[in-house]
């Protein structure tokens, strides 16, 4: 069975409602959806899911515990993670709940598309599921342009495991990917954990915990990986992030130079910002009206009407060192 899954708690309630509504706008109630709990704070989400027959809140506590412990074991083997987290005054494992998206490899779907809670579906996922008939992992993003958040680029062991070309070719964002649950069975997980404990943990970037682990797993296992952003021609591919300001909107769907987006990712926007905007506070936000349309799709009368001068929110940094370096080395192409 195919399905869509996401990861959430009540802190991202507005985003989850918008995402579920965007999926429903494309598929009606035909597409099964599974929400994995980031933590136990899911009262609001549970109530929202209860009224949607095609959506379930994952509740297999044994599987959730298993993946929690697996993630802890990975970070316990990392040589500098705890030291780095303490520098940022992080208590406990950093964003441990993000690893619960891994439960999809024991979840209800044989093939699934994972979407972060701060995404909106813009197109049917037909092409993604079709590509999963050819490869075991499918992505559509430009994360290869910013490798700082994928792996520890200063690790001496990184070069022993992967070439720069392998990293650039396979790097992906953990906010959207299609996969087969069979690619990470128990035998493969145990093999990976052994390698991590033998010293390979140092290649993981501790400040993007789920993303770095997924990238390491896919590359280390040699999982066949297809990235639409790299494979499609420049005239066919689209962007996917709110950092792109040139998308055009038609009937609540975004287009990039005439091509319909697969999804839009509100990456980099604080969860609190969505709550404030939905409550009527006049903050600027990329594609704000689009988000509000889907957030209040079932109750459009509640869409806030803003007056006065809006407040500016700009979370987007300048290009990273790795981005500039890759361009200089000729390993990064525009598109």
The 8 nearest C-alpha neighbors of each residue, nearest first, counted from 0:
[[1, 108, 109, 110, 2, 107, 111, 31],
 [2, 0, 110, 108, 111, 109, 3, 31],
 [1, 3, 111, 31, 32, 108, 30, 112],
 [4, 2, 32, 112, 111, 113, 31, 33],
 [3, 5, 33, 113, 32, 34, 114, 112],
 [4, 6, 34, 114, 115, 113, 116, 35],
 [7, 5, 35, 34, 36, 100, 37, 116],
 [8, 6, 37, 36, 116, 11, 35, 5],
 [7, 9, 41, 10, 37, 40, 36, 11],
 [8, 10, 12, 41, 11, 40, 43, 44],
 [9, 11, 8, 12, 270, 7, 40, 271],
 [12, 10, 9, 14, 13, 8, 270, 15],
 [11, 13, 9, 15, 14, 10, 16, 44],
 [14, 12, 16, 15, 11, 17, 294, 274],
 [13, 15, 17, 117, 11, 12, 16, 116],
 [16, 14, 18, 12, 116, 17, 13, 19],
 [15, 17, 19, 13, 18, 14, 294, 20],
 [16, 18, 294, 293, 20, 14, 15, 19],
 [17, 19, 119, 15, 21, 20, 16, 14],
 [20, 18, 22, 16, 21, 17, 15, 23],
 [19, 21, 23, 17, 18, 22, 293, 24],
 [20, 22, 24, 18, 23, 120, 19, 119],
 [23, 21, 19, 25, 20, 24, 120, 26],
 [22, 24, 27, 20, 26, 25, 21, 28],
 [23, 25, 21, 22, 27, 26, 20, 19],
 [26, 24, 22, 23, 27, 123, 21, 122],
 [27, 25, 23, 29, 30, 24, 22, 28],
 [26, 28, 23, 29, 24, 25, 30, 22],
 [29, 27, 53, 30, 23, 26, 52, 31],
 [30, 28, 27, 26, 31, 53, 23, 52],
 [29, 31, 28, 26, 2, 32, 53, 27],
 [32, 30, 53, 2, 54, 29, 3, 33],
 [33, 31, 54, 3, 4, 2, 53, 30],
 [32, 34, 4, 55, 54, 56, 57, 35],
 [35, 33, 56, 5, 6, 4, 57, 55],
 [34, 36, 6, 57, 5, 56, 100, 7],
 [37, 35, 38, 7, 6, 8, 34, 39],
 [38, 36, 96, 7, 8, 6, 97, 99],
 [37, 39, 36, 40, 96, 8, 41, 7],
 [40, 38, 41, 36, 37, 8, 42, 9],
 [39, 41, 38, 8, 9, 42, 37, 10],
 [42, 40, 8, 44, 9, 43, 39, 45],
 [43, 41, 45, 44, 40, 46, 9, 39],
 [44, 42, 46, 45, 41, 9, 47, 12],
 [43, 45, 47, 41, 46, 42, 9, 48],
 [44, 46, 48, 42, 47, 43, 41, 49],
 [47, 45, 49, 43, 44, 48, 42, 50],
 [48, 46, 44, 45, 49, 50, 43, 51],
 [49, 47, 45, 51, 50, 46, 54, 44],
 [48, 50, 46, 47, 51, 45, 52, 54],
 [49, 51, 48, 47, 52, 46, 54, 45],
 [50, 52, 48, 49, 54, 53, 47, 28],
 [53, 51, 54, 50, 49, 28, 48, 55],
 [52, 54, 31, 51, 28, 32, 30, 29],
 [55, 53, 32, 51, 52, 33, 48, 31],
 [54, 56, 33, 57, 34, 32, 48, 53],
 [57, 55, 34, 33, 35, 58, 45, 54],
 [56, 58, 35, 34, 55, 59, 33, 36],
 [57, 59, 60, 56, 63, 35, 36, 62],
 [60, 58, 61, 62, 57, 63, 64, 106],
 [59, 61, 63, 62, 58, 64, 65, 57],
 [62, 60, 64, 63, 59, 65, 58, 66],
 [63, 61, 65, 64, 60, 59, 66, 102],
 [62, 64, 60, 66, 65, 61, 67, 59],
 [65, 63, 67, 61, 62, 66, 60, 68],
 [64, 66, 62, 68, 63, 67, 61, 69],
 [65, 67, 69, 68, 63, 64, 70, 62],
 [68, 66, 64, 70, 69, 65, 63, 71],
 [69, 67, 71, 65, 66, 70, 72, 64],
 [68, 70, 66, 72, 71, 67, 65, 73],
 [71, 69, 73, 67, 72, 68, 66, 74],
 [72, 70, 68, 74, 73, 69, 75, 67],
 [73, 71, 75, 69, 70, 74, 68, 76],
 [74, 72, 70, 76, 71, 75, 69, 192],
 [73, 75, 77, 76, 71, 72, 70, 80],
 [74, 76, 72, 73, 77, 71, 78, 80],
 [77, 75, 74, 73, 196, 200, 78, 72],
 [76, 78, 200, 74, 75, 80, 201, 79],
 [79, 77, 80, 201, 76, 200, 81, 75],
 [80, 78, 82, 81, 77, 83, 201, 205],
 [81, 79, 83, 82, 205, 77, 84, 78],
 [82, 80, 84, 83, 79, 85, 92, 78],
 [81, 83, 85, 79, 80, 84, 86, 78],
 [82, 84, 80, 86, 81, 85, 79, 87],
 [85, 83, 81, 89, 87, 86, 82, 80],
 [84, 86, 88, 87, 82, 83, 89, 81],
 [87, 85, 83, 84, 88, 82, 89, 81],
 [86, 88, 85, 84, 89, 83, 90, 82],
 [89, 87, 85, 86, 90, 84, 83, 91],
 [90, 88, 84, 87, 85, 91, 93, 86],
 [91, 89, 88, 92, 85, 93, 84, 87],
 [90, 92, 93, 89, 81, 84, 95, 94],
 [91, 93, 95, 94, 90, 71, 89, 74],
 [92, 94, 95, 91, 89, 84, 208, 90],
 [95, 93, 96, 97, 92, 208, 98, 209],
 [94, 96, 97, 93, 92, 98, 67, 70],
 [95, 97, 37, 98, 94, 99, 38, 67],
 [98, 96, 99, 95, 94, 209, 100, 37],
 [99, 97, 100, 96, 209, 101, 95, 70],
 [98, 100, 101, 97, 102, 96, 37, 66],
 [99, 101, 102, 98, 6, 103, 97, 35],
 [102, 100, 99, 103, 98, 104, 66, 105],
 [103, 101, 104, 100, 105, 99, 106, 63],
 [104, 102, 106, 101, 105, 100, 180, 107],
 [103, 105, 180, 102, 106, 101, 183, 181],
 [106, 104, 103, 102, 180, 107, 62, 101],
 [107, 105, 103, 104, 108, 102, 180, 109],
 [106, 108, 109, 105, 103, 0, 33, 2],
 [109, 107, 0, 110, 1, 106, 2, 111],
 [108, 110, 0, 180, 179, 1, 111, 107],
 [111, 109, 179, 1, 108, 178, 180, 0],
 [112, 110, 2, 3, 1, 177, 178, 108],
 [111, 113, 177, 3, 176, 4, 114, 178],
 [112, 114, 4, 176, 175, 5, 3, 177],
 [115, 113, 175, 5, 174, 4, 116, 112],
 [116, 114, 174, 117, 5, 118, 6, 175],
 [115, 117, 15, 118, 14, 5, 6, 7],
 [118, 116, 14, 115, 265, 264, 266, 119],
 [119, 117, 264, 263, 116, 115, 265, 18],
 [120, 118, 18, 263, 262, 21, 121, 264],
 [119, 121, 262, 21, 22, 122, 261, 118],
 [120, 122, 262, 261, 260, 252, 119, 253],
 [123, 121, 261, 120, 124, 260, 25, 262],
 [122, 124, 125, 25, 121, 261, 26, 120],
 [125, 123, 127, 126, 122, 128, 261, 112],
 [124, 126, 128, 127, 123, 129, 122, 130],
 [125, 127, 129, 128, 124, 130, 123, 131],
 [128, 126, 130, 124, 129, 125, 131, 137],
 [127, 129, 131, 125, 130, 126, 124, 132],
 [130, 128, 126, 131, 127, 132, 125, 133],
 [129, 131, 127, 132, 133, 128, 126, 134],
 [132, 130, 134, 128, 133, 129, 135, 127],
 [131, 133, 130, 129, 134, 128, 135, 127],
 [134, 132, 131, 130, 135, 129, 223, 225],
 [135, 133, 131, 223, 136, 132, 224, 130],
 [134, 136, 223, 131, 178, 179, 222, 224],
 [137, 135, 178, 224, 177, 134, 223, 225],
 [138, 136, 177, 225, 176, 224, 226, 178],
 [139, 137, 176, 226, 225, 140, 177, 227],
 [138, 140, 227, 226, 228, 137, 141, 175],
 [141, 139, 228, 142, 138, 172, 171, 239],
 [140, 142, 143, 144, 228, 171, 139, 172],
 [143, 141, 171, 144, 172, 145, 140, 170],
 [144, 142, 170, 167, 141, 145, 146, 171],
 [143, 145, 142, 322, 141, 146, 331, 325],
 [144, 146, 322, 143, 142, 147, 321, 148],
 [145, 147, 149, 148, 143, 321, 144, 150],
 [148, 146, 145, 149, 321, 150, 152, 151],
 [149, 147, 146, 207, 150, 145, 204, 211],
 [148, 150, 211, 146, 147, 210, 204, 214],
 [151, 149, 204, 203, 211, 152, 202, 148],
 [152, 150, 204, 202, 203, 153, 154, 147],
 [151, 153, 154, 150, 147, 157, 202, 146],
 [152, 154, 151, 155, 157, 202, 150, 156],
 [155, 153, 157, 156, 152, 202, 151, 201],
 [156, 154, 157, 158, 153, 159, 202, 152],
 [155, 157, 159, 154, 158, 160, 202, 199],
 [158, 156, 154, 160, 159, 155, 202, 161],
 [157, 159, 161, 160, 156, 162, 155, 163],
 [158, 160, 156, 157, 161, 155, 162, 154],
 [161, 159, 157, 158, 156, 162, 219, 199],
 [162, 160, 158, 165, 159, 157, 163, 166],
 [161, 163, 165, 164, 158, 166, 160, 159],
 [164, 162, 166, 165, 167, 161, 158, 168],
 [163, 165, 167, 162, 166, 168, 330, 161],
 [166, 164, 162, 168, 163, 167, 161, 169],
 [165, 167, 163, 169, 164, 168, 170, 162],
 [166, 168, 143, 164, 165, 170, 169, 163],
 [167, 169, 165, 166, 164, 170, 143, 229],
 [168, 170, 166, 167, 165, 171, 224, 218],
 [171, 169, 143, 167, 166, 168, 142, 214],
 [170, 172, 142, 143, 169, 173, 140, 138],
 [171, 173, 142, 174, 140, 175, 210, 170],
 [172, 174, 210, 175, 171, 176, 209, 213],
 [175, 173, 115, 172, 114, 176, 113, 264],
 [176, 174, 114, 113, 173, 115, 138, 172],
 [175, 177, 138, 113, 112, 137, 178, 173],
 [176, 178, 112, 137, 111, 136, 113, 138],
 [179, 177, 136, 111, 135, 110, 180, 137],
 [178, 180, 110, 181, 135, 182, 109, 111],
 [179, 181, 104, 109, 182, 110, 178, 183],
 [182, 180, 179, 183, 184, 104, 109, 178],
 [183, 181, 180, 179, 184, 135, 222, 178],
 [184, 182, 181, 187, 188, 104, 180, 185],
 [183, 185, 187, 186, 181, 182, 188, 104],
 [186, 184, 188, 187, 189, 183, 190, 181],
 [185, 187, 189, 188, 184, 190, 183, 191],
 [186, 188, 190, 189, 185, 184, 183, 191],
 [189, 187, 185, 191, 190, 186, 183, 192],
 [188, 190, 192, 186, 191, 187, 185, 193],
 [189, 191, 187, 193, 188, 192, 186, 194],
 [192, 190, 194, 188, 193, 189, 195, 187],
 [191, 193, 195, 189, 194, 190, 196, 188],
 [192, 194, 196, 190, 191, 195, 197, 189],
 [195, 193, 197, 191, 192, 196, 199, 190],
 [194, 196, 199, 200, 192, 197, 193, 198],
 [197, 195, 193, 198, 194, 76, 192, 200],
 [196, 198, 194, 195, 199, 193, 200, 76],
 [199, 197, 196, 200, 195, 201, 194, 76],
 [198, 200, 195, 201, 194, 202, 197, 196],
 [201, 199, 195, 77, 202, 198, 203, 76],
 [200, 202, 199, 203, 77, 78, 154, 198],
 [201, 203, 151, 200, 157, 154, 150, 199],
 [204, 202, 150, 151, 201, 211, 200, 205],
 [205, 203, 151, 150, 206, 211, 207, 149],
 [204, 206, 208, 80, 207, 203, 211, 83],
 [205, 207, 208, 204, 93, 148, 84, 80],
 [208, 206, 210, 205, 211, 209, 204, 148],
 [207, 209, 205, 211, 210, 206, 212, 204],
 [208, 210, 212, 98, 211, 97, 207, 213],
 [211, 209, 173, 213, 212, 208, 207, 214],
 [210, 212, 149, 214, 213, 208, 209, 150],
 [213, 211, 215, 209, 214, 210, 216, 208],
 [214, 212, 216, 210, 215, 211, 217, 209],
 [213, 215, 211, 217, 216, 212, 218, 210],
 [214, 216, 212, 218, 213, 217, 219, 211],
 [217, 215, 213, 219, 214, 218, 220, 212],
 [216, 218, 222, 214, 220, 215, 219, 221],
 [217, 219, 221, 215, 216, 220, 214, 222],
 [220, 218, 216, 221, 217, 215, 160, 222],
 [221, 219, 222, 217, 218, 216, 187, 191],
 [220, 222, 218, 219, 217, 223, 216, 224],
 [223, 221, 217, 220, 224, 135, 218, 136],
 [224, 222, 134, 135, 136, 221, 225, 217],
 [223, 225, 136, 137, 222, 134, 135, 226],
 [226, 224, 137, 138, 136, 227, 134, 223],
 [225, 227, 138, 139, 228, 229, 137, 230],
 [228, 226, 139, 230, 229, 231, 225, 138],
 [229, 227, 139, 226, 140, 230, 236, 231],
 [228, 230, 227, 226, 231, 232, 141, 168],
 [231, 229, 227, 228, 226, 232, 225, 236],
 [232, 230, 236, 227, 235, 229, 228, 233],
 [231, 233, 235, 234, 236, 230, 229, 228],
 [232, 234, 235, 236, 334, 231, 237, 228],
 [233, 235, 232, 236, 256, 231, 258, 237],
 [236, 234, 232, 233, 231, 258, 237, 256],
 [237, 235, 231, 233, 228, 232, 234, 238],
 [238, 236, 255, 260, 239, 258, 235, 228],
 [237, 239, 240, 255, 236, 243, 260, 140],
 [238, 240, 263, 264, 262, 237, 140, 260],
 [241, 239, 264, 242, 263, 243, 265, 238],
 [240, 242, 243, 265, 285, 264, 244, 266],
 [241, 243, 240, 244, 315, 285, 266, 265],
 [244, 242, 241, 245, 240, 246, 238, 239],
 [243, 245, 246, 242, 241, 285, 286, 247],
 [244, 246, 243, 247, 255, 256, 254, 242],
 [247, 245, 255, 254, 244, 253, 248, 243],
 [246, 248, 254, 253, 245, 255, 249, 256],
 [249, 247, 253, 252, 251, 254, 250, 246],
 [248, 250, 252, 251, 253, 247, 254, 259],
 [249, 251, 252, 248, 253, 289, 247, 292],
 [252, 250, 249, 248, 289, 253, 292, 293],
 [253, 251, 249, 248, 250, 121, 254, 259],
 [254, 252, 248, 247, 260, 246, 259, 249],
 [255, 253, 259, 258, 247, 257, 246, 260],
 [254, 256, 246, 258, 257, 237, 259, 247],
 [257, 255, 258, 254, 246, 237, 247, 234],
 [256, 258, 255, 254, 259, 247, 235, 246],
 [259, 257, 255, 254, 256, 260, 237, 235],
 [258, 260, 254, 253, 255, 257, 261, 122],
 [259, 261, 262, 254, 121, 253, 237, 258],
 [262, 260, 122, 121, 120, 259, 263, 123],
 [263, 261, 120, 121, 260, 119, 239, 264],
 [262, 264, 239, 119, 118, 240, 265, 120],
 [265, 263, 118, 240, 266, 239, 117, 241],
 [266, 264, 241, 117, 118, 268, 240, 267],
 [265, 267, 264, 268, 240, 241, 117, 118],
 [266, 268, 314, 269, 265, 315, 241, 242],
 [269, 267, 266, 265, 270, 314, 272, 273],
 [270, 268, 271, 272, 267, 273, 314, 266],
 [269, 271, 272, 273, 11, 268, 274, 10],
 [270, 272, 274, 269, 273, 275, 10, 11],
 [271, 273, 275, 269, 270, 274, 276, 268],
 [274, 272, 276, 275, 271, 270, 277, 13],
 [275, 273, 277, 271, 272, 276, 278, 13],
 [274, 276, 278, 272, 280, 273, 277, 271],
 [275, 277, 280, 279, 273, 278, 274, 272],
 [276, 278, 274, 279, 275, 273, 303, 291],
 [277, 279, 275, 276, 280, 274, 303, 273],
 [280, 278, 303, 276, 277, 281, 275, 305],
 [281, 279, 276, 275, 282, 278, 277, 305],
 [280, 282, 309, 305, 279, 310, 276, 283],
 [283, 281, 310, 309, 280, 311, 276, 284],
 [284, 282, 311, 310, 309, 312, 281, 285],
 [283, 285, 287, 282, 286, 312, 311, 268],
 [286, 284, 287, 241, 283, 244, 242, 265],
 [287, 285, 289, 288, 284, 290, 241, 244],
 [286, 288, 284, 290, 285, 289, 291, 283],
 [289, 287, 291, 290, 286, 292, 285, 284],
 [290, 288, 292, 286, 287, 291, 251, 293],
 [289, 291, 287, 292, 293, 288, 294, 286],
 [290, 292, 294, 288, 293, 289, 295, 287],
 [291, 293, 289, 290, 295, 296, 294, 288],
 [294, 292, 296, 17, 295, 290, 291, 20],
 [293, 295, 17, 291, 292, 296, 16, 290],
 [296, 294, 298, 299, 293, 297, 292, 291],
 [295, 297, 293, 292, 298, 299, 294, 20],
 [298, 296, 295, 299, 20, 294, 293, 300],
 [297, 299, 295, 300, 296, 301, 302, 294],
 [300, 298, 295, 301, 302, 296, 297, 292],
 [299, 301, 298, 302, 295, 303, 297, 296],
 [302, 300, 299, 298, 303, 295, 277, 304],
 [301, 303, 299, 300, 295, 291, 304, 292],
 [304, 302, 279, 301, 305, 277, 278, 276],
 [305, 303, 302, 306, 279, 281, 301, 280],
 [306, 304, 281, 303, 279, 307, 280, 309],
 [307, 305, 304, 308, 281, 309, 280, 279],
 [306, 308, 309, 305, 281, 310, 304, 280],
 [307, 309, 310, 306, 281, 305, 282, 311],
 [308, 310, 281, 282, 283, 307, 311, 306],
 [309, 311, 282, 283, 281, 312, 308, 280],
 [312, 310, 283, 282, 313, 309, 284, 281],
 [311, 313, 283, 314, 310, 284, 282, 268],
 [314, 312, 315, 311, 316, 284, 268, 283],
 [315, 313, 267, 312, 316, 268, 269, 266],
 [314, 316, 313, 267, 317, 242, 268, 318],
 [317, 315, 314, 318, 319, 313, 267, 242],
 [316, 318, 319, 315, 320, 322, 314, 323],
 [319, 317, 322, 316, 320, 323, 145, 321],
 [320, 318, 322, 321, 317, 323, 145, 147],
 [319, 321, 323, 322, 324, 318, 147, 145],
 [322, 320, 324, 319, 323, 325, 145, 146],
 [323, 321, 319, 145, 325, 144, 320, 324],
 [322, 324, 320, 326, 321, 325, 327, 319],
 [325, 323, 321, 327, 326, 322, 320, 328],
 [326, 324, 328, 330, 322, 331, 327, 323],
 [327, 325, 331, 329, 323, 324, 328, 330],
 [326, 328, 324, 325, 329, 323, 330, 331],
 [329, 327, 325, 326, 330, 324, 331, 323],
 [328, 330, 326, 327, 331, 325, 332, 324],
 [331, 329, 325, 328, 326, 332, 167, 164],
 [332, 330, 326, 325, 329, 144, 333, 328],
 [333, 331, 334, 330, 326, 329, 144, 325],
 [332, 334, 331, 233, 326, 144, 141, 229],
 [333, 233, 332, 236, 228, 229, 237, 238]]
